[in-house]
Amino acid sequence: MKISNLFIAGMLLVAIIFSGFQCSSTELTSAKLYIKQKNWDKALEVLQQEVTNNPKSDEGYYLMGTVYSELDNADEMILAFDKSLGISDKYAKSINEYRTYQWASNFNRGVSLFQRGNRTDDQDSTTMYYNMAIDAYEKAIVLEPDSAETYQNLAFVYLTTGENEEAIQPLEKLIDLNQAEEGYQYLGSVYYALGSGMMVDYRNNKDAADSIKAMQYLGKSINTLEDGLKIYPENSEMLVSLTSAYIEADKIDVALNSAEKLVEKDPSNKTYRYNYGVLLLSAENYAGAETQLKQAVEIDPDYENAIYNLGVTYVKWGTAINKEAESQGTISEDYKQKYEAALPYLEKVVEADPTNIAIWELLGKVYSVLGMNDDASNAFNKADELR
């Protein structure tokens, strides 16, 4: 992920005008002197006296805001400026310039810190820089709460550090502000990651609460990605994430439709073909799975996952044919043709990974069905040796 930088050329802090105001109080006169001397503590002390004595002192609050700006205290700066503007708009132009300057300063600081974190090899230093970047972006958001770019960069830092839940709010804000494509894409992926993680917890612990929470996250992922694709229908990454979310949420029919669209969009993409084939295999559409997985292997003859699943497709297909024949009380050897078709693919997988126990066992079963007893014995022995 790349964080964009923002350069504001020629931006300087607004000079405070010390002349031209008549009837200035003693506190204001002292504050201006302390500000000129950069004695910020004393300046704040007398300015606090000024606004206490004169709650309608627009200049007092304005000067207080400039001091807080120098102290890099964005929250207090904004409070003081807002109070000044609430009294009059005399200092509105200068206040807007101060806010813009401070926003740009914090934004650029966040960019620089994030980049430094990316460049360092020391994990502790990386974490420190990322945390400092987060702090800078959060200050920038306080100063300019409608800056979509700031929310985007903040979300990217969280995603880089693996803090998925923390990335949700800035990504949601990014979508709210300008329906940003990256907002939909990354928010949908974040919700999917959280949902699939909770599903793993559920499968391990069988805690119903995990399942409920997982489905909530997956539902949010699906809704976000569907909304995004209405605006950005050409975004393939969103389509892939949406398909995965459908599968995890056990919406296989919807997933099949999504996967088919991906293949239609880019028929030469081996991953799209593979994903569609695996979905068809899960739906027990063996002929369709064969077509897609074969295409994936044609595109990449060394695509191990596609080769393996093509072999599995033939084995399951053959088993289904045999069960159907048995249920009808007939004897048929047709299923063996599918087992024979599986052999070259399963053998290729085990050649690439001779330590794969599961493949050796599957090969042993296929050899046995085909009456290749010596090969079956050898395959089972290989599996036993590897245990």
TIVOTI-159687 format. One record per residue (C-alpha): residue in one letter; residue number from 1; y, x, z negated. Coordinates in steps of 0.5 Angstrom, whole numbers, always signed. Layout:
// TIVOTI-159687
+--------+-----+-------+-------+-------+
| residu | num | north |  east |    up |
+--------+-----+-------+-------+-------+
|      A | NUM |     Y |     X |     Z |
...
+--------+-----+-------+-------+-------+
//
This chain:
// TIVOTI-159687
+--------+-----+-------+-------+-------+
| residu | num | north |  east |    up |
+--------+-----+-------+-------+-------+
|      M |   1 |    +0 |    +0 |    +0 |
|      K |   2 |    +7 |    +3 |    +2 |
|      I |   3 |   +13 |    +1 |    -2 |
|      S |   4 |   +19 |    +1 |    +2 |
|      N |   5 |   +26 |    +4 |    +0 |
|      L |   6 |   +33 |    +2 |    +0 |
|      F |   7 |   +39 |    +6 |    +1 |
|      I |   8 |   +46 |    +4 |    -1 |
|      A |   9 |   +50 |    +9 |    +2 |
|      G |  10 |   +57 |   +10 |    -1 |
|      M |  11 |   +56 |    +5 |    -7 |
|      L |  12 |   +60 |    +8 |   -13 |
|      L |  13 |   +61 |    +5 |   -19 |
|      V |  14 |   +68 |    +1 |   -19 |
|      A |  15 |   +73 |    +5 |   -23 |
|      I |  16 |   +76 |    +1 |   -29 |
|      I |  17 |   +84 |    +0 |   -28 |
|      F |  18 |   +87 |    +2 |   -34 |
|      S |  19 |   +94 |    +0 |   -32 |
|      G |  20 |   +97 |    -7 |   -29 |
|      F |  21 |   +95 |   -11 |   -35 |
|      Q |  22 |  +101 |   -13 |   -40 |
|      C |  23 |  +100 |   -15 |   -47 |
|      S |  24 |   +93 |   -11 |   -48 |
|      S |  25 |   +91 |   -12 |   -55 |
|      T |  26 |   +90 |    -5 |   -59 |
|      E |  27 |   +83 |    -6 |   -58 |
|      L |  28 |   +83 |    -6 |   -51 |
|      T |  29 |   +88 |    +0 |   -51 |
|      S |  30 |   +83 |    +4 |   -55 |
|      A |  31 |   +77 |    +1 |   -51 |
|      K |  32 |   +80 |    +4 |   -45 |
|      L |  33 |   +81 |   +11 |   -48 |
|      Y |  34 |   +74 |   +11 |   -51 |
|      I |  35 |   +71 |    +9 |   -44 |
|      K |  36 |   +75 |   +15 |   -41 |
|      Q |  37 |   +73 |   +19 |   -46 |
|      K |  38 |   +65 |   +17 |   -45 |
|      N |  39 |   +65 |   +15 |   -52 |
|      W |  40 |   +61 |    +9 |   -51 |
|      D |  41 |   +59 |    +8 |   -58 |
|      K |  42 |   +66 |    +7 |   -60 |
|      A |  43 |   +68 |    +3 |   -54 |
|      L |  44 |   +63 |    -2 |   -56 |
|      E |  45 |   +65 |    -2 |   -63 |
|      V |  46 |   +72 |    -4 |   -61 |
|      L |  47 |   +70 |    -9 |   -56 |
|      Q |  48 |   +66 |   -12 |   -61 |
|      Q |  49 |   +72 |   -13 |   -65 |
|      E |  50 |   +76 |   -15 |   -59 |
|      V |  51 |   +72 |   -21 |   -57 |
|      T |  52 |   +71 |   -23 |   -64 |
|      N |  53 |   +78 |   -23 |   -65 |
|      N |  54 |   +79 |   -27 |   -58 |
|      P |  55 |   +73 |   -30 |   -56 |
|      K |  56 |   +77 |   -32 |   -49 |
|      S |  57 |   +78 |   -25 |   -48 |
|      D |  58 |   +75 |   -24 |   -40 |
|      E |  59 |   +77 |   -17 |   -40 |
|      G |  60 |   +74 |   -15 |   -47 |
|      Y |  61 |   +67 |   -18 |   -44 |
|      Y |  62 |   +68 |   -15 |   -37 |
|      L |  63 |   +69 |    -8 |   -40 |
|      M |  64 |   +63 |    -9 |   -45 |
|      G |  65 |   +59 |   -10 |   -39 |
|      T |  66 |   +61 |    -4 |   -36 |
|      V |  67 |   +60 |    +0 |   -42 |
|      Y |  68 |   +53 |    -3 |   -42 |
|      S |  69 |   +52 |    -1 |   -35 |
|      E |  70 |   +53 |    +6 |   -37 |
|      L |  71 |   +48 |    +6 |   -42 |
|      D |  72 |   +43 |    +3 |   -37 |
|      N |  73 |   +42 |    -3 |   -42 |
|      A |  74 |   +42 |    -9 |   -36 |
|      D |  75 |   +40 |   -15 |   -41 |
|      E |  76 |   +47 |   -14 |   -45 |
|      M |  77 |   +51 |   -12 |   -39 |
|      I |  78 |   +49 |   -19 |   -36 |
|      L |  79 |   +50 |   -22 |   -42 |
|      A |  80 |   +57 |   -19 |   -43 |
|      F |  81 |   +59 |   -20 |   -35 |
|      D |  82 |   +57 |   -28 |   -35 |
|      K |  83 |   +61 |   -29 |   -41 |
|      S |  84 |   +67 |   -26 |   -38 |
|      L |  85 |   +66 |   -30 |   -32 |
|      G |  86 |   +65 |   -36 |   -36 |
|      I |  87 |   +72 |   -35 |   -38 |
|      S |  88 |   +75 |   -33 |   -31 |
|      D |  89 |   +73 |   -31 |   -25 |
|      K |  90 |   +79 |   -25 |   -25 |
|      Y |  91 |   +73 |   -20 |   -25 |
|      A |  92 |   +68 |   -23 |   -21 |
|      K |  93 |   +69 |   -18 |   -15 |
|      S |  94 |   +68 |   -12 |   -20 |
|      I |  95 |   +62 |   -15 |   -24 |
|      N |  96 |   +58 |   -17 |   -17 |
|      E |  97 |   +59 |    -9 |   -15 |
|      Y |  98 |   +57 |    -7 |   -22 |
|      R |  99 |   +51 |   -11 |   -21 |
|      T | 100 |   +49 |    -9 |   -14 |
|      Y | 101 |   +50 |    -2 |   -16 |
|      Q | 102 |   +45 |    -2 |   -22 |
|      W | 103 |   +40 |    -6 |   -18 |
|      A | 104 |   +40 |    -1 |   -13 |
|      S | 105 |   +40 |    +4 |   -18 |
|      N | 106 |   +34 |    +1 |   -21 |
|      F | 107 |   +30 |    -1 |   -15 |
|      N | 108 |   +31 |    +6 |   -12 |
|      R | 109 |   +29 |    +9 |   -18 |
|      G | 110 |   +22 |    +5 |   -18 |
|      V | 111 |   +21 |    +7 |   -11 |
|      S | 112 |   +22 |   +15 |   -13 |
|      L | 113 |   +17 |   +14 |   -19 |
|      F | 114 |   +12 |   +10 |   -16 |
|      Q | 115 |   +12 |   +16 |   -10 |
|      R | 116 |   +11 |   +21 |   -16 |
|      G | 117 |    +6 |   +17 |   -19 |
|      N | 118 |    +2 |   +17 |   -12 |
|      R | 119 |    +3 |   +25 |   -11 |
|      T | 120 |    +1 |   +27 |   -18 |
|      D | 121 |    -7 |   +29 |   -19 |
|      D | 122 |    -6 |   +29 |   -27 |
|      Q | 123 |    -8 |   +22 |   -29 |
|      D | 124 |    -4 |   +21 |   -35 |
|      S | 125 |    +2 |   +23 |   -31 |
|      T | 126 |    +0 |   +18 |   -26 |
|      T | 127 |    +0 |   +13 |   -31 |
|      M | 128 |    +7 |   +15 |   -34 |
|      Y | 129 |   +10 |   +15 |   -27 |
|      Y | 130 |    +7 |    +8 |   -26 |
|      N | 131 |    +9 |    +5 |   -32 |
|      M | 132 |   +16 |    +8 |   -31 |
|      A | 133 |   +17 |    +5 |   -24 |
|      I | 134 |   +15 |    -2 |   -27 |
|      D | 135 |   +20 |    -2 |   -32 |
|      A | 136 |   +25 |    +0 |   -27 |
|      Y | 137 |   +23 |    -6 |   -22 |
|      E | 138 |   +23 |   -11 |   -28 |
|      K | 139 |   +31 |    -8 |   -30 |
|      A | 140 |   +32 |    -9 |   -22 |
|      I | 141 |   +29 |   -16 |   -23 |
|      V | 142 |   +34 |   -18 |   -29 |
|      L | 143 |   +40 |   -16 |   -24 |
|      E | 144 |   +38 |   -19 |   -18 |
|      P | 145 |   +33 |   -25 |   -19 |
|      D | 146 |   +33 |   -27 |   -12 |
|      S | 147 |   +31 |   -20 |    -9 |
|      A | 148 |   +24 |   -21 |    -6 |
|      E | 149 |   +23 |   -14 |    -4 |
|      T | 150 |   +23 |   -12 |   -12 |
|      Y | 151 |   +18 |   -17 |   -13 |
|      Q | 152 |   +14 |   -14 |    -8 |
|      N | 153 |   +14 |    -7 |   -10 |
|      L | 154 |   +13 |    -9 |   -17 |
|      A | 155 |    +7 |   -13 |   -15 |
|      F | 156 |    +4 |    -7 |   -11 |
|      V | 157 |    +5 |    -2 |   -17 |
|      Y | 158 |    +1 |    -7 |   -21 |
|      L | 159 |    -4 |    -8 |   -16 |
|      T | 160 |    -5 |    +0 |   -15 |
|      T | 161 |    -6 |    +1 |   -23 |
|      G | 162 |   -11 |    -5 |   -22 |
|      E | 163 |    -7 |   -10 |   -27 |
|      N | 164 |    -9 |   -16 |   -22 |
|      E | 165 |    -7 |   -21 |   -27 |
|      E | 166 |    +0 |   -18 |   -28 |
|      A | 167 |    +1 |   -18 |   -21 |
|      I | 168 |    +0 |   -25 |   -20 |
|      Q | 169 |    +7 |   -27 |   -23 |
|      P | 170 |   +11 |   -23 |   -18 |
|      L | 171 |    +7 |   -25 |   -12 |
|      E | 172 |    +8 |   -32 |   -13 |
|      K | 173 |   +15 |   -31 |   -14 |
|      L | 174 |   +15 |   -27 |    -7 |
|      I | 175 |   +12 |   -33 |    -4 |
|      D | 176 |   +17 |   -38 |    -7 |
|      L | 177 |   +23 |   -34 |    -5 |
|      N | 178 |   +21 |   -33 |    +3 |
|      Q | 179 |   +14 |   -35 |    +4 |
|      A | 180 |   +12 |   -28 |    +5 |
|      E | 181 |    +6 |   -26 |    +9 |
|      E | 182 |    +4 |   -20 |    +4 |
|      G | 183 |    +5 |   -25 |    -2 |
|      Y | 184 |    +0 |   -30 |    +1 |
|      Q | 185 |    -5 |   -24 |    +3 |
|      Y | 186 |    -5 |   -20 |    -4 |
|      L | 187 |    -4 |   -26 |    -8 |
|      G | 188 |   -10 |   -30 |    -5 |
|      S | 189 |   -14 |   -23 |    -6 |
|      V | 190 |   -12 |   -22 |   -13 |
|      Y | 191 |   -15 |   -29 |   -15 |
|      Y | 192 |   -21 |   -28 |   -11 |
|      A | 193 |   -22 |   -21 |   -15 |
|      L | 194 |   -21 |   -25 |   -21 |
|      G | 195 |   -26 |   -30 |   -19 |
|      S | 196 |   -31 |   -26 |   -17 |
|      G | 197 |   -31 |   -22 |   -23 |
|      M | 198 |   -32 |   -28 |   -27 |
|      M | 199 |   -38 |   -30 |   -23 |
|      V | 200 |   -41 |   -23 |   -25 |
|      D | 201 |   -40 |   -25 |   -32 |
|      Y | 202 |   -43 |   -32 |   -32 |
|      R | 203 |   -49 |   -29 |   -28 |
|      N | 204 |   -50 |   -24 |   -33 |
|      N | 205 |   -48 |   -28 |   -40 |
|      K | 206 |   -49 |   -35 |   -37 |
|      D | 207 |   -43 |   -37 |   -41 |
|      A | 208 |   -41 |   -44 |   -38 |
|      A | 209 |   -33 |   -42 |   -40 |
|      D | 210 |   -34 |   -36 |   -35 |
|      S | 211 |   -36 |   -40 |   -29 |
|      I | 212 |   -31 |   -45 |   -30 |
|      K | 213 |   -25 |   -40 |   -30 |
|      A | 214 |   -29 |   -37 |   -24 |
|      M | 215 |   -28 |   -43 |   -20 |
|      Q | 216 |   -21 |   -44 |   -22 |
|      Y | 217 |   -19 |   -37 |   -20 |
|      L | 218 |   -23 |   -38 |   -13 |
|      G | 219 |   -20 |   -45 |   -12 |
|      K | 220 |   -13 |   -42 |   -13 |
|      S | 221 |   -15 |   -36 |    -8 |
|      I | 222 |   -17 |   -41 |    -3 |
|      N | 223 |   -11 |   -46 |    -4 |
|      T | 224 |    -7 |   -40 |    -3 |
|      L | 225 |   -10 |   -37 |    +3 |
|      E | 226 |   -10 |   -43 |    +7 |
|      D | 227 |    -3 |   -44 |    +5 |
|      G | 228 |    -2 |   -37 |    +8 |
|      L | 229 |    -6 |   -38 |   +14 |
|      K | 230 |    -2 |   -45 |   +16 |
|      I | 231 |    +4 |   -40 |   +17 |
|      Y | 232 |    +1 |   -34 |   +19 |
|      P | 233 |    -5 |   -36 |   +23 |
|      E | 234 |    -6 |   -29 |   +26 |
|      N | 235 |    -7 |   -25 |   +19 |
|      S | 236 |   -15 |   -23 |   +20 |
|      E | 237 |   -15 |   -20 |   +13 |
|      M | 238 |   -13 |   -27 |   +10 |
|      L | 239 |   -19 |   -30 |   +14 |
|      V | 240 |   -24 |   -25 |   +11 |
|      S | 241 |   -21 |   -26 |    +4 |
|      L | 242 |   -22 |   -34 |    +5 |
|      T | 243 |   -29 |   -33 |    +8 |
|      S | 244 |   -31 |   -29 |    +2 |
|      A | 245 |   -28 |   -34 |    -3 |
|      Y | 246 |   -31 |   -40 |    +0 |
|      I | 247 |   -38 |   -36 |    +0 |
|      E | 248 |   -37 |   -35 |    -8 |
|      A | 249 |   -35 |   -42 |    -9 |
|      D | 250 |   -41 |   -44 |    -6 |
|      K | 251 |   -37 |   -48 |    +0 |
|      I | 252 |   -42 |   -45 |    +5 |
|      D | 253 |   -40 |   -50 |   +11 |
|      V | 254 |   -33 |   -48 |   +10 |
|      A | 255 |   -35 |   -41 |   +10 |
|      L | 256 |   -39 |   -42 |   +17 |
|      N | 257 |   -33 |   -45 |   +20 |
|      S | 258 |   -28 |   -39 |   +18 |
|      A | 259 |   -33 |   -34 |   +20 |
|      E | 260 |   -34 |   -37 |   +27 |
|      K | 261 |   -26 |   -37 |   +28 |
|      L | 262 |   -26 |   -30 |   +26 |
|      V | 263 |   -31 |   -28 |   +31 |
|      E | 264 |   -28 |   -32 |   +36 |
|      K | 265 |   -21 |   -29 |   +35 |
|      D | 266 |   -24 |   -22 |   +36 |
|      P | 267 |   -32 |   -22 |   +39 |
|      S | 268 |   -32 |   -14 |   +39 |
|      N | 269 |   -31 |   -13 |   +31 |
|      K | 270 |   -38 |   -11 |   +28 |
|      T | 271 |   -36 |   -13 |   +21 |
|      Y | 272 |   -34 |   -20 |   +23 |
|      R | 273 |   -41 |   -21 |   +27 |
|      Y | 274 |   -44 |   -18 |   +21 |
|      N | 275 |   -41 |   -23 |   +16 |
|      Y | 276 |   -42 |   -29 |   +21 |
|      G | 277 |   -49 |   -27 |   +21 |
|      V | 278 |   -51 |   -26 |   +14 |
|      L | 279 |   -48 |   -33 |   +13 |
|      L | 280 |   -52 |   -36 |   +18 |
|      L | 281 |   -58 |   -33 |   +15 |
|      S | 282 |   -56 |   -36 |    +8 |
|      A | 283 |   -56 |   -43 |   +11 |
|      E | 284 |   -63 |   -41 |   +14 |
|      N | 285 |   -60 |   -42 |   +21 |
|      Y | 286 |   -64 |   -36 |   +24 |
|      A | 287 |   -63 |   -36 |   +31 |
|      G | 288 |   -56 |   -36 |   +30 |
|      A | 289 |   -56 |   -30 |   +25 |
|      E | 290 |   -61 |   -26 |   +30 |
|      T | 291 |   -55 |   -27 |   +35 |
|      Q | 292 |   -49 |   -25 |   +31 |
|      L | 293 |   -53 |   -19 |   +28 |
|      K | 294 |   -56 |   -17 |   +34 |
|      Q | 295 |   -49 |   -17 |   +37 |
|      A | 296 |   -46 |   -13 |   +31 |
|      V | 297 |   -52 |    -7 |   +32 |
|      E | 298 |   -50 |    -7 |   +40 |
|      I | 299 |   -43 |    -6 |   +38 |
|      D | 300 |   -45 |    +0 |   +33 |
|      P | 301 |   -53 |    +2 |   +33 |
|      D | 302 |   -52 |    +6 |   +27 |
|      Y | 303 |   -50 |    +0 |   +23 |
|      E | 304 |   -55 |    +0 |   +17 |
|      N | 305 |   -53 |    -7 |   +14 |
|      A | 306 |   -53 |   -11 |   +20 |
|      I | 307 |   -60 |    -7 |   +22 |
|      Y | 308 |   -63 |    -9 |   +15 |
|      N | 309 |   -61 |   -16 |   +15 |
|      L | 310 |   -63 |   -17 |   +22 |
|      G | 311 |   -70 |   -15 |   +20 |
|      V | 312 |   -70 |   -19 |   +14 |
|      T | 313 |   -68 |   -25 |   +19 |
|      Y | 314 |   -74 |   -24 |   +23 |
|      V | 315 |   -78 |   -24 |   +16 |
|      K | 316 |   -75 |   -30 |   +14 |
|      W | 317 |   -76 |   -34 |   +20 |
|      G | 318 |   -83 |   -32 |   +21 |
|      T | 319 |   -84 |   -34 |   +14 |
|      A | 320 |   -81 |   -41 |   +15 |
|      I | 321 |   -85 |   -42 |   +22 |
|      N | 322 |   -91 |   -41 |   +18 |
|      K | 323 |   -89 |   -46 |   +12 |
|      E | 324 |   -88 |   -51 |   +17 |
|      A | 325 |   -94 |   -50 |   +21 |
|      E | 326 |   -98 |   -50 |   +14 |
|      S | 327 |   -94 |   -57 |   +12 |
|      Q | 328 |   -97 |   -60 |   +18 |
|      G | 329 |  -104 |   -58 |   +17 |
|      T | 330 |  -104 |   -53 |   +24 |
|      I | 331 |  -106 |   -46 |   +25 |
|      S | 332 |  -101 |   -42 |   +29 |
|      E | 333 |  -100 |   -35 |   +30 |
|      D | 334 |   -93 |   -36 |   +33 |
|      Y | 335 |   -90 |   -33 |   +26 |
|      K | 336 |   -93 |   -26 |   +27 |
|      Q | 337 |   -88 |   -25 |   +33 |
|      K | 338 |   -82 |   -25 |   +28 |
|      Y | 339 |   -86 |   -20 |   +24 |
|      E | 340 |   -87 |   -16 |   +30 |
|      A | 341 |   -79 |   -17 |   +32 |
|      A | 342 |   -77 |   -14 |   +24 |
|      L | 343 |   -81 |    -8 |   +24 |
|      P | 344 |   -77 |    -3 |   +29 |
|      Y | 345 |   -71 |    -5 |   +24 |
|      L | 346 |   -74 |    -5 |   +18 |
|      E | 347 |   -77 |    +2 |   +20 |
|      K | 348 |   -70 |    +5 |   +22 |
|      V | 349 |   -67 |    +3 |   +15 |
|      V | 350 |   -73 |    +7 |   +12 |
|      E | 351 |   -72 |   +13 |   +16 |
|      A | 352 |   -65 |   +13 |   +14 |
|      D | 353 |   -66 |   +12 |    +7 |
|      P | 354 |   -73 |   +14 |    +5 |
|      T | 355 |   -72 |   +13 |    -2 |
|      N | 356 |   -71 |    +5 |    -2 |
|      I | 357 |   -77 |    +2 |    -6 |
|      A | 358 |   -75 |    -5 |    -4 |
|      I | 359 |   -75 |    -3 |    +4 |
|      W | 360 |   -82 |    +0 |    +3 |
|      E | 361 |   -85 |    -6 |    -1 |
|      L | 362 |   -82 |   -11 |    +5 |
|      L | 363 |   -85 |    -6 |   +10 |
|      G | 364 |   -92 |    -6 |    +6 |
|      K | 365 |   -92 |   -14 |    +7 |
|      V | 366 |   -90 |   -14 |   +14 |
|      Y | 367 |   -96 |    -9 |   +16 |
|      S | 368 |  -101 |   -13 |   +12 |
|      V | 369 |   -99 |   -20 |   +15 |
|      L | 370 |  -100 |   -16 |   +22 |
|      G | 371 |  -106 |   -13 |   +20 |
|      M | 372 |  -104 |    -6 |   +20 |
|      N | 373 |  -107 |    -4 |   +14 |
|      D | 374 |  -107 |    +3 |   +14 |
|      D | 375 |   -99 |    +3 |   +15 |
|      A | 376 |   -99 |    -2 |    +9 |
|      S | 377 |  -103 |    +2 |    +4 |
|      N | 378 |   -98 |    +8 |    +6 |
|      A | 379 |   -92 |    +4 |    +5 |
|      F | 380 |   -94 |    +1 |    -2 |
|      N | 381 |   -96 |    +8 |    -4 |
|      K | 382 |   -89 |   +10 |    -2 |
|      A | 383 |   -86 |    +5 |    -6 |
|      D | 384 |   -90 |    +7 |   -12 |
|      E | 385 |   -89 |   +14 |   -12 |
|      L | 386 |   -81 |   +13 |   -12 |
|      R | 387 |   -82 |    +8 |   -18 |
+--------+-----+-------+-------+-------+
//
